[in-house]
């Protein structure tokens, strides 16, 4: 537990669902008008601004381009990423350093963190509203201590305002954050029937995933055998492929719609293509459009889980536990489990994708990743 008794105050606020807690969120916002309020939530910003409460996105304070402060953020971010890269030096998988695969996920997570650090460096009493909880958020107390802030509270808004801590937040918000992340881009406003159907589909997939994980842990299959068993029948009739798409696009409006025009053109030219995705939201969107695809989300989770007890998984854990305290990047005491999980997931994806490519041998490959693949 980091002791924070600085000269400036920072409060961190998390919430589960916006519609259910809108009144409580507004009540809290009204009580903090003398604080600077920043957020990653579009709903909170709209609510605040509609009620004449100043609230800004992180990117409004420090834009991504043509800004001296963002350049300073990038320098500090790069230095920290280089420290994390040292953990995986000379640790290769299929001839490629594993950190090459992890780098984008870590980069994206830490960019927000270092932007927050730069914003807080101007020393103002601040409230930060977060939609959803990430491992990275738990590193913020470390930043606050460095900048001489006191953290007057970590709050969860859910059926009222509750003062809490990160250990309790992990238990209460982990699964709901994941579900909201998947469902929010898919939900149709004021269409109860469609929304209920989506939740039912998602629930069924998770029940199925838990069941398969338990069955495989009992049977203790070889990883390659699991991949073959799950994919062989699905790949059997895929031949003479012009293009293989590896696609993750959690937001249909931003990331997936541009791909539709490419698919339409390929259909007009009668080209043979196949889409592979490991992202739940992408899979549901493609299904809703009746676009044929192979969804490997469950398989990635199963292989990741299996790798934990495999020698590869043991080696990964040993490397991370041993080297993290040596290089001491920002957040190293908090991020162990995140790094292990993401590394195992990356190994699983590499093994599955390698098998698919070798089995299908496509003429071309297109990869489109918005970075939302991590679950």
DRENGU-526668 format. One record per residue (C-alpha): y, x, z; residue number from 1. Coordinates in nm, 3 decimals. Example, Ala and Ser with C-alpha at 12.3 -4.5 7.8 and 13.67 -1.06 7.14 Angstrom:
<rs>
{yy = -0.450, xx = 1.230, zz = 0.780, resi = 1} $
{yy = -0.106, xx = 1.367, zz = 0.714, resi = 2} $
</rs>
This chain:
<rs>
{yy = 0.000, xx = 0.000, zz = 0.000, resi = 1} $
{yy = 0.333, xx = 0.154, zz = -0.108, resi = 2} $
{yy = 0.611, xx = 0.124, zz = 0.154, resi = 3} $
{yy = 0.939, xx = 0.018, zz = -0.011, resi = 4} $
{yy = 1.260, xx = 0.031, zz = 0.192, resi = 5} $
{yy = 1.525, xx = 0.126, zz = -0.062, resi = 6} $
{yy = 1.888, xx = 0.033, zz = -0.111, resi = 7} $
{yy = 1.830, xx = -0.220, zz = -0.389, resi = 8} $
{yy = 1.611, xx = -0.526, zz = -0.400, resi = 9} $
{yy = 1.354, xx = -0.628, zz = -0.661, resi = 10} $
{yy = 1.137, xx = -0.940, zz = -0.649, resi = 11} $
{yy = 0.836, xx = -0.997, zz = -0.876, resi = 12} $
{yy = 0.745, xx = -1.357, zz = -0.958, resi = 13} $
{yy = 0.429, xx = -1.475, zz = -1.136, resi = 14} $
{yy = 0.329, xx = -1.827, zz = -1.232, resi = 15} $
{yy = 0.011, xx = -1.988, zz = -1.361, resi = 16} $
{yy = 0.121, xx = -2.280, zz = -1.578, resi = 17} $
{yy = 0.478, xx = -2.361, zz = -1.677, resi = 18} $
{yy = 0.474, xx = -2.741, zz = -1.721, resi = 19} $
{yy = 0.311, xx = -2.798, zz = -1.384, resi = 20} $
{yy = 0.553, xx = -2.566, zz = -1.199, resi = 21} $
{yy = 0.879, xx = -2.617, zz = -1.390, resi = 22} $
{yy = 1.067, xx = -2.773, zz = -1.097, resi = 23} $
{yy = 0.961, xx = -2.498, zz = -0.856, resi = 24} $
{yy = 1.055, xx = -2.229, zz = -1.109, resi = 25} $
{yy = 1.401, xx = -2.383, zz = -1.154, resi = 26} $
{yy = 1.446, xx = -2.408, zz = -0.776, resi = 27} $
{yy = 1.366, xx = -2.037, zz = -0.741, resi = 28} $
{yy = 1.598, xx = -1.945, zz = -1.029, resi = 29} $
{yy = 1.884, xx = -2.138, zz = -0.868, resi = 30} $
{yy = 1.831, xx = -1.949, zz = -0.543, resi = 31} $
{yy = 1.870, xx = -1.614, zz = -0.722, resi = 32} $
{yy = 2.191, xx = -1.662, zz = -0.920, resi = 33} $
{yy = 2.339, xx = -1.348, zz = -0.763, resi = 34} $
{yy = 2.045, xx = -1.143, zz = -0.890, resi = 35} $
{yy = 1.989, xx = -1.010, zz = -1.239, resi = 36} $
{yy = 1.698, xx = -1.215, zz = -1.379, resi = 37} $
{yy = 1.472, xx = -1.075, zz = -1.651, resi = 38} $
{yy = 1.148, xx = -1.212, zz = -1.793, resi = 39} $
{yy = 0.875, xx = -1.191, zz = -2.056, resi = 40} $
{yy = 0.847, xx = -1.571, zz = -2.062, resi = 41} $
{yy = 1.016, xx = -1.776, zz = -2.331, resi = 42} $
{yy = 0.978, xx = -2.090, zz = -2.117, resi = 43} $
{yy = 1.156, xx = -1.935, zz = -1.817, resi = 44} $
{yy = 1.440, xx = -1.802, zz = -2.031, resi = 45} $
{yy = 1.500, xx = -2.140, zz = -2.199, resi = 46} $
{yy = 1.488, xx = -2.320, zz = -1.863, resi = 47} $
{yy = 1.733, xx = -2.075, zz = -1.704, resi = 48} $
{yy = 1.980, xx = -2.073, zz = -1.991, resi = 49} $
{yy = 1.967, xx = -2.453, zz = -2.017, resi = 50} $
{yy = 2.077, xx = -2.467, zz = -1.652, resi = 51} $
{yy = 2.355, xx = -2.209, zz = -1.696, resi = 52} $
{yy = 2.156, xx = -1.933, zz = -1.525, resi = 53} $
{yy = 2.173, xx = -1.596, zz = -1.696, resi = 54} $
{yy = 1.827, xx = -1.471, zz = -1.785, resi = 55} $
{yy = 1.730, xx = -1.203, zz = -2.036, resi = 56} $
{yy = 1.422, xx = -1.070, zz = -2.209, resi = 57} $
{yy = 1.345, xx = -0.702, zz = -2.151, resi = 58} $
{yy = 1.407, xx = -0.643, zz = -2.523, resi = 59} $
{yy = 1.754, xx = -0.795, zz = -2.501, resi = 60} $
{yy = 1.863, xx = -0.540, zz = -2.244, resi = 61} $
{yy = 1.697, xx = -0.248, zz = -2.422, resi = 62} $
{yy = 1.635, xx = -0.336, zz = -2.791, resi = 63} $
{yy = 1.356, xx = -0.169, zz = -2.988, resi = 64} $
{yy = 1.587, xx = -0.005, zz = -3.241, resi = 65} $
{yy = 1.922, xx = 0.174, zz = -3.263, resi = 66} $
{yy = 1.953, xx = 0.215, zz = -2.890, resi = 67} $
{yy = 1.990, xx = 0.535, zz = -2.691, resi = 68} $
{yy = 1.800, xx = 0.398, zz = -2.393, resi = 69} $
{yy = 1.494, xx = 0.300, zz = -2.599, resi = 70} $
{yy = 1.478, xx = 0.657, zz = -2.729, resi = 71} $
{yy = 1.467, xx = 0.775, zz = -2.367, resi = 72} $
{yy = 1.195, xx = 0.520, zz = -2.298, resi = 73} $
{yy = 0.991, xx = 0.653, zz = -2.593, resi = 74} $
{yy = 1.024, xx = 1.014, zz = -2.470, resi = 75} $
{yy = 0.902, xx = 0.926, zz = -2.120, resi = 76} $
{yy = 0.630, xx = 0.702, zz = -2.263, resi = 77} $
{yy = 0.504, xx = 0.981, zz = -2.490, resi = 78} $
{yy = 0.490, xx = 1.228, zz = -2.201, resi = 79} $
{yy = 0.281, xx = 0.985, zz = -1.995, resi = 80} $
{yy = 0.049, xx = 0.905, zz = -2.287, resi = 81} $
{yy = -0.010, xx = 1.278, zz = -2.338, resi = 82} $
{yy = -0.124, xx = 1.303, zz = -1.976, resi = 83} $
{yy = -0.371, xx = 1.019, zz = -2.028, resi = 84} $
{yy = -0.497, xx = 1.185, zz = -2.347, resi = 85} $
{yy = -0.596, xx = 1.494, zz = -2.144, resi = 86} $
{yy = -0.852, xx = 1.284, zz = -1.959, resi = 87} $
{yy = -1.051, xx = 1.235, zz = -2.278, resi = 88} $
{yy = -1.008, xx = 1.578, zz = -2.437, resi = 89} $
{yy = -1.315, xx = 1.676, zz = -2.643, resi = 90} $
{yy = -1.487, xx = 1.348, zz = -2.558, resi = 91} $
{yy = -1.594, xx = 1.218, zz = -2.897, resi = 92} $
{yy = -1.781, xx = 0.920, zz = -3.032, resi = 93} $
{yy = -1.896, xx = 0.924, zz = -3.397, resi = 94} $
{yy = -1.688, xx = 1.239, zz = -3.452, resi = 95} $
{yy = -1.361, xx = 1.082, zz = -3.331, resi = 96} $
{yy = -1.192, xx = 1.146, zz = -2.997, resi = 97} $
{yy = -1.227, xx = 0.828, zz = -2.796, resi = 98} $
{yy = -0.860, xx = 0.837, zz = -2.693, resi = 99} $
{yy = -0.766, xx = 0.782, zz = -3.058, resi = 100} $
{yy = -0.920, xx = 0.435, zz = -3.021, resi = 101} $
{yy = -0.765, xx = 0.369, zz = -2.679, resi = 102} $
{yy = -0.419, xx = 0.502, zz = -2.756, resi = 103} $
{yy = -0.264, xx = 0.185, zz = -2.902, resi = 104} $
{yy = -0.383, xx = -0.039, zz = -2.618, resi = 105} $
{yy = -0.244, xx = 0.198, zz = -2.353, resi = 106} $
{yy = 0.076, xx = 0.255, zz = -2.552, resi = 107} $
{yy = 0.146, xx = -0.117, zz = -2.577, resi = 108} $
{yy = 0.085, xx = -0.177, zz = -2.207, resi = 109} $
{yy = 0.299, xx = 0.115, zz = -2.089, resi = 110} $
{yy = 0.588, xx = 0.046, zz = -2.327, resi = 111} $
{yy = 0.679, xx = -0.262, zz = -2.124, resi = 112} $
{yy = 0.641, xx = -0.068, zz = -1.801, resi = 113} $
{yy = 0.873, xx = 0.217, zz = -1.904, resi = 114} $
{yy = 1.124, xx = -0.030, zz = -2.045, resi = 115} $
{yy = 1.131, xx = -0.200, zz = -1.705, resi = 116} $
{yy = 1.174, xx = 0.138, zz = -1.538, resi = 117} $
{yy = 1.472, xx = 0.220, zz = -1.759, resi = 118} $
{yy = 1.629, xx = -0.123, zz = -1.694, resi = 119} $
{yy = 1.593, xx = -0.080, zz = -1.318, resi = 120} $
{yy = 1.743, xx = 0.269, zz = -1.329, resi = 121} $
{yy = 2.094, xx = 0.116, zz = -1.331, resi = 122} $
{yy = 2.028, xx = 0.000, zz = -0.972, resi = 123} $
{yy = 2.093, xx = -0.375, zz = -0.953, resi = 124} $
{yy = 1.929, xx = -0.640, zz = -0.738, resi = 125} $
{yy = 1.672, xx = -0.786, zz = -0.977, resi = 126} $
{yy = 1.418, xx = -1.067, zz = -1.011, resi = 127} $
{yy = 1.145, xx = -1.023, zz = -1.272, resi = 128} $
{yy = 0.957, xx = -1.332, zz = -1.389, resi = 129} $
{yy = 0.617, xx = -1.269, zz = -1.545, resi = 130} $
{yy = 0.404, xx = -1.507, zz = -1.743, resi = 131} $
{yy = 0.052, xx = -1.385, zz = -1.669, resi = 132} $
{yy = -0.069, xx = -1.087, zz = -1.469, resi = 133} $
{yy = -0.166, xx = -0.747, zz = -1.609, resi = 134} $
{yy = -0.303, xx = -0.435, zz = -1.443, resi = 135} $
{yy = 0.015, xx = -0.262, zz = -1.557, resi = 136} $
{yy = 0.231, xx = -0.491, zz = -1.341, resi = 137} $
{yy = 0.065, xx = -0.346, zz = -1.032, resi = 138} $
{yy = 0.223, xx = -0.008, zz = -1.110, resi = 139} $
{yy = 0.576, xx = -0.150, zz = -1.067, resi = 140} $
{yy = 0.588, xx = -0.078, zz = -0.689, resi = 141} $
{yy = 0.537, xx = 0.290, zz = -0.775, resi = 142} $
{yy = 0.843, xx = 0.274, zz = -1.003, resi = 143} $
{yy = 1.048, xx = 0.088, zz = -0.740, resi = 144} $
{yy = 0.975, xx = 0.355, zz = -0.482, resi = 145} $
{yy = 1.080, xx = 0.631, zz = -0.722, resi = 146} $
{yy = 1.408, xx = 0.446, zz = -0.797, resi = 147} $
{yy = 1.483, xx = 0.375, zz = -0.428, resi = 148} $
{yy = 1.432, xx = -0.003, zz = -0.444, resi = 149} $
{yy = 1.292, xx = -0.229, zz = -0.179, resi = 150} $
{yy = 1.046, xx = -0.492, zz = -0.297, resi = 151} $
{yy = 1.144, xx = -0.795, zz = -0.097, resi = 152} $
{yy = 0.855, xx = -1.000, zz = -0.228, resi = 153} $
{yy = 0.572, xx = -1.065, zz = -0.471, resi = 154} $
{yy = 0.558, xx = -1.438, zz = -0.537, resi = 155} $
{yy = 0.316, xx = -1.674, zz = -0.705, resi = 156} $
{yy = 0.450, xx = -2.013, zz = -0.815, resi = 157} $
{yy = 0.159, xx = -2.255, zz = -0.821, resi = 158} $
{yy = 0.197, xx = -2.590, zz = -0.646, resi = 159} $
{yy = 0.488, xx = -2.443, zz = -0.454, resi = 160} $
{yy = 0.627, xx = -2.096, zz = -0.388, resi = 161} $
{yy = 0.380, xx = -1.860, zz = -0.222, resi = 162} $
{yy = 0.457, xx = -1.511, zz = -0.100, resi = 163} $
{yy = 0.154, xx = -1.298, zz = -0.180, resi = 164} $
{yy = 0.032, xx = -0.949, zz = -0.276, resi = 165} $
{yy = -0.134, xx = -0.796, zz = -0.580, resi = 166} $
{yy = -0.486, xx = -0.809, zz = -0.434, resi = 167} $
{yy = -0.456, xx = -1.183, zz = -0.383, resi = 168} $
{yy = -0.283, xx = -1.230, zz = -0.719, resi = 169} $
{yy = -0.576, xx = -1.062, zz = -0.893, resi = 170} $
{yy = -0.814, xx = -1.317, zz = -0.747, resi = 171} $
{yy = -0.594, xx = -1.618, zz = -0.814, resi = 172} $
{yy = -0.452, xx = -1.548, zz = -1.158, resi = 173} $
{yy = -0.692, xx = -1.320, zz = -1.346, resi = 174} $
{yy = -0.901, xx = -1.586, zz = -1.516, resi = 175} $
{yy = -0.618, xx = -1.840, zz = -1.561, resi = 176} $
{yy = -0.402, xx = -1.569, zz = -1.723, resi = 177} $
{yy = -0.677, xx = -1.498, zz = -1.973, resi = 178} $
{yy = -0.728, xx = -1.865, zz = -2.052, resi = 179} $
{yy = -0.354, xx = -1.929, zz = -2.091, resi = 180} $
{yy = -0.323, xx = -1.626, zz = -2.318, resi = 181} $
{yy = -0.592, xx = -1.766, zz = -2.546, resi = 182} $
{yy = -0.497, xx = -2.132, zz = -2.533, resi = 183} $
{yy = -0.116, xx = -2.129, zz = -2.544, resi = 184} $
{yy = -0.087, xx = -2.039, zz = -2.917, resi = 185} $
{yy = -0.348, xx = -2.305, zz = -2.998, resi = 186} $
{yy = -0.233, xx = -2.608, zz = -2.802, resi = 187} $
{yy = -0.079, xx = -2.900, zz = -2.990, resi = 188} $
{yy = 0.216, xx = -3.062, zz = -2.816, resi = 189} $
{yy = 0.144, xx = -3.416, zz = -2.691, resi = 190} $
{yy = -0.202, xx = -3.421, zz = -2.851, resi = 191} $
{yy = -0.434, xx = -3.464, zz = -2.554, resi = 192} $
{yy = -0.748, xx = -3.518, zz = -2.764, resi = 193} $
{yy = -0.705, xx = -3.197, zz = -2.965, resi = 194} $
{yy = -0.611, xx = -2.992, zz = -2.659, resi = 195} $
{yy = -0.907, xx = -3.123, zz = -2.459, resi = 196} $
{yy = -1.137, xx = -3.032, zz = -2.747, resi = 197} $
{yy = -1.002, xx = -2.677, zz = -2.752, resi = 198} $
{yy = -1.055, xx = -2.632, zz = -2.379, resi = 199} $
{yy = -1.408, xx = -2.770, zz = -2.416, resi = 200} $
{yy = -1.486, xx = -2.521, zz = -2.695, resi = 201} $
{yy = -1.352, xx = -2.232, zz = -2.491, resi = 202} $
{yy = -1.541, xx = -2.344, zz = -2.181, resi = 203} $
{yy = -1.866, xx = -2.369, zz = -2.375, resi = 204} $
{yy = -1.822, xx = -2.018, zz = -2.514, resi = 205} $
{yy = -1.768, xx = -1.869, zz = -2.170, resi = 206} $
{yy = -2.065, xx = -2.049, zz = -2.020, resi = 207} $
{yy = -2.276, xx = -1.921, zz = -2.309, resi = 208} $
{yy = -2.141, xx = -1.568, zz = -2.261, resi = 209} $
{yy = -2.220, xx = -1.563, zz = -1.887, resi = 210} $
{yy = -2.571, xx = -1.695, zz = -1.958, resi = 211} $
{yy = -2.641, xx = -1.430, zz = -2.224, resi = 212} $
{yy = -2.504, xx = -1.149, zz = -2.007, resi = 213} $
{yy = -2.735, xx = -1.252, zz = -1.722, resi = 214} $
{yy = -3.040, xx = -1.284, zz = -1.948, resi = 215} $
{yy = -2.984, xx = -0.940, zz = -2.101, resi = 216} $
{yy = -2.927, xx = -0.775, zz = -1.763, resi = 217} $
{yy = -3.270, xx = -0.905, zz = -1.657, resi = 218} $
{yy = -3.448, xx = -0.799, zz = -1.979, resi = 219} $
{yy = -3.264, xx = -0.463, zz = -2.004, resi = 220} $
{yy = -3.266, xx = -0.434, zz = -2.384, resi = 221} $
{yy = -3.176, xx = -0.123, zz = -2.580, resi = 222} $
{yy = -2.814, xx = -0.155, zz = -2.703, resi = 223} $
{yy = -2.900, xx = -0.094, zz = -3.068, resi = 224} $
{yy = -3.175, xx = -0.355, zz = -3.046, resi = 225} $
{yy = -2.927, xx = -0.610, zz = -2.910, resi = 226} $
{yy = -2.685, xx = -0.547, zz = -3.198, resi = 227} $
{yy = -2.962, xx = -0.572, zz = -3.457, resi = 228} $
{yy = -3.102, xx = -0.891, zz = -3.305, resi = 229} $
{yy = -2.759, xx = -1.057, zz = -3.290, resi = 230} $
{yy = -2.633, xx = -0.952, zz = -3.632, resi = 231} $
{yy = -2.924, xx = -0.907, zz = -3.872, resi = 232} $
{yy = -2.967, xx = -1.274, zz = -3.962, resi = 233} $
{yy = -2.591, xx = -1.324, zz = -3.996, resi = 234} $
{yy = -2.555, xx = -1.024, zz = -4.228, resi = 235} $
{yy = -2.866, xx = -1.095, zz = -4.434, resi = 236} $
{yy = -2.693, xx = -1.290, zz = -4.712, resi = 237} $
{yy = -2.372, xx = -1.082, zz = -4.726, resi = 238} $
{yy = -2.409, xx = -0.874, zz = -5.043, resi = 239} $
{yy = -2.183, xx = -0.717, zz = -5.307, resi = 240} $
{yy = -1.881, xx = -0.753, zz = -5.081, resi = 241} $
{yy = -1.543, xx = -0.678, zz = -5.240, resi = 242} $
{yy = -1.355, xx = -0.667, zz = -4.909, resi = 243} $
{yy = -1.445, xx = -0.670, zz = -4.541, resi = 244} $
{yy = -1.165, xx = -0.787, zz = -4.308, resi = 245} $
{yy = -1.150, xx = -0.677, zz = -3.944, resi = 246} $
{yy = -0.898, xx = -0.927, zz = -3.816, resi = 247} $
{yy = -0.739, xx = -1.001, zz = -3.478, resi = 248} $
{yy = -0.435, xx = -1.228, zz = -3.487, resi = 249} $
{yy = -0.386, xx = -1.414, zz = -3.162, resi = 250} $
{yy = -0.075, xx = -1.596, zz = -3.289, resi = 251} $
{yy = -0.135, xx = -1.796, zz = -3.604, resi = 252} $
{yy = 0.236, xx = -1.842, zz = -3.682, resi = 253} $
{yy = 0.323, xx = -1.472, zz = -3.659, resi = 254} $
{yy = 0.011, xx = -1.277, zz = -3.749, resi = 255} $
{yy = -0.246, xx = -1.499, zz = -3.919, resi = 256} $
{yy = -0.046, xx = -1.708, zz = -4.167, resi = 257} $
{yy = 0.045, xx = -1.407, zz = -4.385, resi = 258} $
{yy = -0.327, xx = -1.332, zz = -4.418, resi = 259} $
{yy = -0.396, xx = -1.685, zz = -4.550, resi = 260} $
{yy = -0.205, xx = -1.608, zz = -4.870, resi = 261} $
{yy = -0.422, xx = -1.300, zz = -4.928, resi = 262} $
{yy = -0.737, xx = -1.505, zz = -4.874, resi = 263} $
{yy = -0.613, xx = -1.774, zz = -5.113, resi = 264} $
{yy = -0.552, xx = -1.512, zz = -5.381, resi = 265} $
{yy = -0.899, xx = -1.366, zz = -5.329, resi = 266} $
{yy = -1.046, xx = -1.717, zz = -5.362, resi = 267} $
{yy = -0.857, xx = -1.772, zz = -5.689, resi = 268} $
{yy = -0.996, xx = -1.444, zz = -5.821, resi = 269} $
{yy = -1.343, xx = -1.543, zz = -5.698, resi = 270} $
{yy = -1.365, xx = -1.226, zz = -5.492, resi = 271} $
{yy = -1.641, xx = -1.193, zz = -5.236, resi = 272} $
{yy = -1.503, xx = -1.119, zz = -4.887, resi = 273} $
{yy = -1.599, xx = -1.157, zz = -4.521, resi = 274} $
{yy = -1.386, xx = -1.173, zz = -4.205, resi = 275} $
{yy = -1.498, xx = -1.015, zz = -3.878, resi = 276} $
{yy = -1.309, xx = -1.090, zz = -3.556, resi = 277} $
{yy = -1.359, xx = -1.014, zz = -3.187, resi = 278} $
{yy = -1.062, xx = -1.226, zz = -3.078, resi = 279} $
{yy = -1.125, xx = -1.577, zz = -2.942, resi = 280} $
{yy = -0.796, xx = -1.724, zz = -3.063, resi = 281} $
{yy = -0.840, xx = -1.583, zz = -3.413, resi = 282} $
{yy = -1.191, xx = -1.728, zz = -3.431, resi = 283} $
{yy = -1.074, xx = -2.075, zz = -3.325, resi = 284} $
{yy = -0.784, xx = -2.069, zz = -3.573, resi = 285} $
{yy = -1.015, xx = -1.966, zz = -3.857, resi = 286} $
{yy = -1.265, xx = -2.237, zz = -3.762, resi = 287} $
{yy = -0.987, xx = -2.498, zz = -3.761, resi = 288} $
{yy = -0.902, xx = -2.391, zz = -4.118, resi = 289} $
{yy = -1.270, xx = -2.398, zz = -4.219, resi = 290} $
{yy = -1.249, xx = -2.029, zz = -4.313, resi = 291} $
{yy = -1.587, xx = -1.857, zz = -4.299, resi = 292} $
{yy = -1.598, xx = -1.564, zz = -4.058, resi = 293} $
{yy = -1.824, xx = -1.370, zz = -3.823, resi = 294} $
{yy = -1.707, xx = -1.388, zz = -3.460, resi = 295} $
{yy = -1.832, xx = -1.093, zz = -3.252, resi = 296} $
{yy = -1.637, xx = -1.170, zz = -2.933, resi = 297} $
{yy = -1.946, xx = -1.248, zz = -2.725, resi = 298} $
{yy = -2.136, xx = -0.951, zz = -2.865, resi = 299} $
{yy = -1.855, xx = -0.709, zz = -2.775, resi = 300} $
{yy = -1.853, xx = -0.842, zz = -2.417, resi = 301} $
{yy = -2.233, xx = -0.818, zz = -2.391, resi = 302} $
{yy = -2.247, xx = -0.460, zz = -2.524, resi = 303} $
{yy = -1.954, xx = -0.357, zz = -2.299, resi = 304} $
{yy = -2.138, xx = -0.493, zz = -1.998, resi = 305} $
{yy = -2.459, xx = -0.322, zz = -2.101, resi = 306} $
{yy = -2.281, xx = 0.012, zz = -2.146, resi = 307} $
{yy = -2.175, xx = 0.010, zz = -1.779, resi = 308} $
{yy = -2.528, xx = 0.101, zz = -1.669, resi = 309} $
{yy = -2.601, xx = 0.316, zz = -1.976, resi = 310} $
{yy = -2.557, xx = 0.696, zz = -1.964, resi = 311} $
{yy = -2.244, xx = 0.665, zz = -2.182, resi = 312} $
{yy = -2.089, xx = 0.432, zz = -1.924, resi = 313} $
{yy = -2.179, xx = 0.667, zz = -1.638, resi = 314} $
{yy = -2.024, xx = 0.961, zz = -1.826, resi = 315} $
{yy = -1.704, xx = 0.764, zz = -1.889, resi = 316} $
{yy = -1.671, xx = 0.668, zz = -1.523, resi = 317} $
{yy = -1.731, xx = 1.025, zz = -1.407, resi = 318} $
{yy = -1.468, xx = 1.164, zz = -1.648, resi = 319} $
{yy = -1.206, xx = 0.909, zz = -1.545, resi = 320} $
{yy = -1.271, xx = 0.940, zz = -1.171, resi = 321} $
{yy = -1.261, xx = 1.320, zz = -1.192, resi = 322} $
{yy = -0.969, xx = 1.383, zz = -1.429, resi = 323} $
{yy = -0.721, xx = 1.105, zz = -1.345, resi = 324} $
{yy = -0.624, xx = 1.261, zz = -1.006, resi = 325} $
{yy = -0.593, xx = 1.601, zz = -1.175, resi = 326} $
{yy = -0.338, xx = 1.506, zz = -1.444, resi = 327} $
{yy = -0.164, xx = 1.238, zz = -1.230, resi = 328} $
{yy = 0.003, xx = 1.018, zz = -1.495, resi = 329} $
{yy = 0.216, xx = 0.724, zz = -1.383, resi = 330} $
{yy = -0.008, xx = 0.454, zz = -1.238, resi = 331} $
{yy = -0.321, xx = 0.665, zz = -1.218, resi = 332} $
{yy = -0.421, xx = 0.521, zz = -0.879, resi = 333} $
{yy = -0.406, xx = 0.167, zz = -1.017, resi = 334} $
{yy = -0.541, xx = 0.200, zz = -1.368, resi = 335} $
{yy = -0.893, xx = 0.335, zz = -1.314, resi = 336} $
{yy = -1.078, xx = 0.007, zz = -1.369, resi = 337} $
{yy = -0.854, xx = -0.082, zz = -1.666, resi = 338} $
{yy = -0.930, xx = 0.250, zz = -1.837, resi = 339} $
{yy = -1.303, xx = 0.217, zz = -1.777, resi = 340} $
{yy = -1.308, xx = -0.139, zz = -1.910, resi = 341} $
{yy = -1.104, xx = -0.056, zz = -2.221, resi = 342} $
{yy = -1.309, xx = 0.256, zz = -2.296, resi = 343} $
{yy = -1.638, xx = 0.067, zz = -2.270, resi = 344} $
{yy = -1.497, xx = -0.209, zz = -2.489, resi = 345} $
{yy = -1.385, xx = 0.046, zz = -2.748, resi = 346} $
{yy = -1.732, xx = 0.202, zz = -2.752, resi = 347} $
{yy = -1.886, xx = -0.142, zz = -2.798, resi = 348} $
{yy = -1.653, xx = -0.226, zz = -3.088, resi = 349} $
{yy = -1.720, xx = 0.108, zz = -3.257, resi = 350} $
{yy = -2.096, xx = 0.068, zz = -3.234, resi = 351} $
{yy = -2.087, xx = -0.289, zz = -3.367, resi = 352} $
{yy = -1.841, xx = -0.215, zz = -3.649, resi = 353} $
{yy = -2.035, xx = 0.095, zz = -3.752, resi = 354} $
{yy = -2.354, xx = -0.112, zz = -3.776, resi = 355} $
{yy = -2.183, xx = -0.386, zz = -3.979, resi = 356} $
{yy = -2.022, xx = -0.143, zz = -4.225, resi = 357} $
{yy = -2.345, xx = 0.050, zz = -4.280, resi = 358} $
{yy = -2.542, xx = -0.272, zz = -4.325, resi = 359} $
{yy = -2.297, xx = -0.439, zz = -4.566, resi = 360} $
{yy = -2.148, xx = -0.132, zz = -4.740, resi = 361} $
{yy = -1.833, xx = -0.316, zz = -4.863, resi = 362} $
{yy = -1.626, xx = -0.194, zz = -5.158, resi = 363} $
{yy = -1.311, xx = -0.201, zz = -4.942, resi = 364} $
{yy = -1.205, xx = -0.261, zz = -4.581, resi = 365} $
{yy = -0.885, xx = -0.419, zz = -4.450, resi = 366} $
{yy = -0.792, xx = -0.394, zz = -4.080, resi = 367} $
{yy = -0.525, xx = -0.621, zz = -3.933, resi = 368} $
{yy = -0.474, xx = -0.589, zz = -3.557, resi = 369} $
{yy = -0.183, xx = -0.732, zz = -3.358, resi = 370} $
{yy = -0.293, xx = -0.559, zz = -3.040, resi = 371} $
{yy = -0.407, xx = -0.877, zz = -2.866, resi = 372} $
{yy = -0.773, xx = -0.786, zz = -2.900, resi = 373} $
{yy = -0.801, xx = -0.661, zz = -2.543, resi = 374} $
{yy = -0.965, xx = -0.902, zz = -2.303, resi = 375} $
</rs>
